[in-house]
Amino acid sequence: MTSQTNQAWLNANQVADRYGVGVATIWRWSKARTEFPKPKKLGDNCTRWNLADLEAWESSREEVA
């Protein structure tokens, strides 16, 4: 069983700040771009992105560039 207690989770505002874009852009990327990590529903009205997933996505983009 994988424990999620040691994982960092970011909300849409934090993800937007990380990439220097607006919150609407983050939601648009999540819906339209298959390579951008999908958010996880952690509870009622609690949607978050896993930091490790975002870092993996960043690494994959660096390899392409």
Secondary structure, DSSP 8 states (H G I E B T S, - for coil): ----TT--EE-HHHHHHHHTS-HHHHHHHHHH-TTS---EEEETTEEEEEHHHHHHHHHHHHHH-
